[in-house]
Amino acid sequence: MDLLSETEIINRGIIKNVILTLDDGDVHSPSGHWANTIGTRMYSLSRVQLAESLINSLENNIYYHKDADAINKMKLPVAKPYIIIDYLIIAEEIRHLYESDRRPFLRRWHNVEDRRPFVVMDLINISNYAFPNKNITNEKELIQLMDEIEESSLKLFPNPWPNAIVRVQVLKKNIFAGKSQNAALKILKIITLIKNNTISTEYLFNNSNDIFELLAAYPILRIDHKIYKTIDL
């Protein structure tokens, strides 16, 4: 497999932001520096060429490719996302406004089922931050609110939104970091569309039909453009 470094990709002159477009490398090669334990990200030439071809095919904010179905199933991305979200950024910022008790410290290796109730609590807090007059208190009311805002969520970005795909974001880069009430609402709207399967989780490895379990397992999610064949439109 032919491999390219981030610098080599940039020097090709088409992909300006490698990490935003391609996320993690296909492999990590030894870096030669004692402080770098994960190695240097290296990207397969074939994925780079695919990403470059999609950039060249972009028309009216839609990416076209004859192998669209296979591209949509890829684990790693080949185009810039709509947005990369981490609900914990704003959840941790506002938690003190709604909770006085100290939470148990849950590490990533705890079961998803153990973490799920805390995801629900965080989203309730985010909902009350976005809608101060709602007073959401439980999961049922949270789901009801999410259903109520689905229609407005469909207009969050320009067309062809919300035809999008959820992928797990590997690198903690380019994550939406807004902490305002509007930012909370944006996060909530995106999560709503994932919950209602309007944004597809079909190709997400380790797929879950429970949005709270999904966020417990993967708090950082990448919302990618769906790639189209010309005949799809």
C-alpha positions as CSV (number, residue, x, y, z in Angstrom):
1,M,0.0,0.0,0.0
2,D,1.4,3.4,-1.0
3,L,1.4,5.8,1.8
4,L,1.5,9.6,2.1
5,S,2.3,11.9,5.1
6,E,0.1,14.9,5.9
7,T,2.7,17.2,4.4
8,E,2.9,15.2,1.2
9,I,-0.9,15.4,0.9
10,I,-0.9,19.1,1.4
11,N,1.8,19.5,-1.2
12,R,-0.4,17.8,-3.8
13,G,-2.4,21.1,-3.7
14,I,-6.0,19.8,-3.4
15,I,-6.7,18.8,0.2
16,K,-6.0,21.9,2.4
17,N,-7.0,20.4,5.8
18,V,-5.9,16.8,6.0
19,I,-7.2,16.0,9.5
20,L,-10.6,17.6,8.9
21,T,-11.0,15.7,5.6
22,L,-9.5,12.4,6.3
23,D,-9.4,12.1,10.1
24,D,-6.9,9.4,11.2
25,G,-4.3,7.8,9.0
26,D,-4.7,4.4,7.6
27,V,-1.6,3.3,9.4
28,H,0.8,4.8,12.0
29,S,4.5,4.5,11.2
30,P,7.3,4.9,13.8
31,S,8.0,8.6,14.4
32,G,11.5,8.4,15.7
33,H,10.7,10.7,18.6
34,W,10.6,9.3,22.1
35,A,7.5,11.4,23.1
36,N,5.4,10.1,20.2
37,T,4.0,6.8,21.2
38,I,1.4,6.4,18.5
39,G,3.6,7.0,15.5
40,T,3.2,9.2,12.5
41,R,-0.2,9.2,10.7
42,M,0.2,7.9,7.2
43,Y,-2.6,7.9,4.6
44,S,-3.2,5.5,1.8
45,L,-2.7,7.0,-1.6
46,S,-5.9,5.4,-2.8
47,R,-8.0,7.2,-0.1
48,V,-6.2,10.4,-0.8
49,Q,-6.9,10.2,-4.5
50,L,-10.6,9.3,-3.7
51,A,-10.9,12.4,-1.5
52,E,-9.3,14.6,-4.2
53,S,-11.7,13.3,-6.8
54,L,-14.7,14.1,-4.5
55,I,-13.4,17.6,-4.0
56,N,-13.3,18.0,-7.8
57,S,-16.8,16.5,-8.2
58,L,-18.5,18.8,-5.6
59,E,-21.5,20.5,-7.1
60,N,-24.2,22.4,-5.1
61,N,-22.7,21.1,-1.9
62,I,-23.2,17.5,-3.1
63,Y,-20.4,15.0,-3.6
64,Y,-20.7,12.5,-6.6
65,H,-18.9,9.3,-7.3
66,K,-19.8,6.1,-9.2
67,D,-18.8,4.0,-6.2
68,A,-20.9,6.0,-3.8
69,D,-22.4,3.0,-2.0
70,A,-19.0,1.6,-1.1
71,I,-17.7,5.0,-0.1
72,N,-20.6,5.6,2.3
73,K,-19.7,2.3,4.0
74,M,-16.1,3.2,4.6
75,K,-15.0,3.4,8.2
76,L,-12.7,6.4,7.6
77,P,-13.9,9.5,5.8
78,V,-12.9,11.0,2.5
79,A,-14.6,14.4,2.6
80,K,-15.0,17.3,5.0
81,P,-17.9,16.7,7.4
82,Y,-20.9,18.9,8.1
83,I,-19.7,19.1,11.7
84,I,-17.9,17.1,14.4
85,I,-19.6,17.1,17.8
86,D,-18.8,16.1,21.3
87,Y,-21.8,16.6,23.5
88,L,-19.5,16.4,26.6
89,I,-17.9,19.7,25.8
90,I,-21.0,21.7,26.6
91,A,-22.4,19.1,29.1
92,E,-19.4,19.5,31.3
93,E,-19.5,23.3,31.0
94,I,-23.1,23.6,32.3
95,R,-23.4,20.6,34.6
96,H,-22.9,22.7,37.7
97,L,-26.0,24.7,36.8
98,Y,-28.2,21.7,37.2
99,E,-26.5,19.2,39.5
100,S,-25.2,19.6,43.0
101,D,-24.2,16.0,43.7
102,R,-20.8,14.7,42.6
103,R,-21.1,12.0,40.0
104,P,-19.2,8.7,40.2
105,F,-16.1,8.6,38.1
106,L,-16.7,6.3,35.2
107,R,-13.9,5.3,32.9
108,R,-14.2,4.4,29.3
109,W,-13.9,0.7,30.0
110,H,-17.0,0.7,32.2
111,N,-20.0,-0.9,30.4
112,V,-22.1,1.3,28.1
113,E,-25.1,0.4,30.3
114,D,-23.3,2.0,33.3
115,R,-22.7,5.2,31.4
116,R,-26.0,5.5,29.7
117,P,-28.0,7.1,32.6
118,F,-25.3,9.9,32.8
119,V,-25.7,10.5,29.0
120,V,-29.5,11.0,29.6
121,M,-28.7,13.4,32.5
122,D,-26.3,15.4,30.4
123,L,-28.8,15.7,27.5
124,I,-31.6,16.8,30.0
125,N,-29.2,19.5,31.2
126,I,-28.4,20.5,27.6
127,S,-32.2,20.6,26.8
128,N,-32.9,22.8,29.8
129,Y,-30.0,25.1,28.9
130,A,-31.3,25.4,25.3
131,F,-34.9,25.8,26.5
132,P,-34.9,27.4,30.0
133,N,-38.7,27.4,30.2
134,K,-39.2,23.7,29.5
135,N,-38.1,22.1,32.8
136,I,-37.2,18.7,31.3
137,T,-36.9,16.2,34.2
138,N,-36.8,12.7,32.8
139,E,-36.0,10.6,29.7
140,K,-39.6,10.5,28.5
141,E,-39.8,14.3,28.5
142,L,-36.4,14.5,26.8
143,I,-37.5,12.3,24.0
144,Q,-40.7,14.2,23.6
145,L,-38.8,17.4,23.2
146,M,-36.4,15.9,20.7
147,D,-39.4,14.8,18.6
148,E,-40.9,18.3,18.8
149,I,-37.7,19.9,17.4
150,E,-37.1,17.4,14.6
151,E,-38.8,19.6,11.9
152,S,-36.6,22.6,12.7
153,S,-33.6,20.3,12.9
154,L,-34.1,19.5,9.2
155,K,-33.1,23.1,8.3
156,L,-29.9,23.3,10.4
157,F,-27.6,23.2,7.3
158,P,-28.1,23.8,3.6
159,N,-29.3,21.0,1.3
160,P,-28.7,18.1,0.9
161,W,-28.8,18.1,4.7
162,P,-30.0,16.1,6.6
163,N,-28.9,13.3,4.2
164,A,-25.8,12.6,6.2
165,I,-23.9,9.7,7.7
166,V,-22.5,9.2,11.3
167,R,-19.0,8.1,11.7
168,V,-16.9,7.8,14.8
169,Q,-14.3,10.6,14.9
170,V,-10.9,9.3,15.9
171,L,-8.8,12.4,16.3
172,K,-9.8,15.1,18.8
173,K,-9.5,17.8,16.3
174,N,-11.9,20.3,14.6
175,I,-14.6,19.5,17.2
176,F,-17.5,22.0,17.5
177,A,-16.7,23.8,20.8
178,G,-19.7,26.2,21.2
179,K,-21.0,26.6,24.7
180,S,-23.9,29.1,24.2
181,Q,-27.6,28.3,24.3
182,N,-27.6,28.3,20.5
183,A,-24.7,25.8,20.5
184,A,-26.6,23.6,22.9
185,L,-29.6,23.7,20.6
186,K,-27.5,22.8,17.6
187,I,-26.0,19.8,19.4
188,L,-29.5,18.8,20.5
189,K,-30.9,19.0,17.0
190,I,-28.1,16.9,15.5
191,I,-28.6,14.3,18.2
192,T,-32.3,14.4,17.5
193,L,-31.8,13.6,13.8
194,I,-29.5,10.7,14.7
195,K,-32.0,9.3,17.3
196,N,-34.8,9.4,14.7
197,N,-32.6,7.8,12.0
198,T,-32.9,10.8,9.8
199,I,-29.1,11.0,9.9
200,S,-28.0,7.5,9.1
201,T,-26.1,5.3,11.5
202,E,-26.5,2.3,9.1
203,Y,-22.7,2.2,8.4
204,L,-21.5,3.0,11.9
205,F,-19.5,0.0,13.2
206,N,-20.9,-1.3,16.5
207,N,-24.3,0.3,15.6
208,S,-26.9,0.9,18.3
209,N,-30.5,1.8,17.9
210,D,-30.4,3.6,21.3
211,I,-29.0,7.1,20.9
212,F,-28.0,7.2,24.6
213,E,-26.0,4.0,24.3
214,L,-24.5,5.3,21.1
215,L,-23.3,8.5,22.9
216,A,-22.1,6.5,25.9
217,A,-19.9,4.5,23.6
218,Y,-18.9,7.3,21.2
219,P,-19.3,10.8,22.6
220,I,-17.3,12.3,19.6
221,L,-19.3,11.8,16.4
222,R,-18.5,13.0,12.9
223,I,-21.5,14.0,10.7
224,D,-20.4,13.3,7.1
225,H,-21.9,14.1,3.8
226,K,-23.6,11.3,2.0
227,I,-21.9,10.6,-1.3
228,Y,-24.3,10.3,-4.3
229,K,-24.3,8.6,-7.6
230,T,-25.6,11.0,-10.3
231,I,-28.6,8.7,-10.9
232,D,-29.6,9.0,-7.2
233,L,-30.9,12.6,-7.8
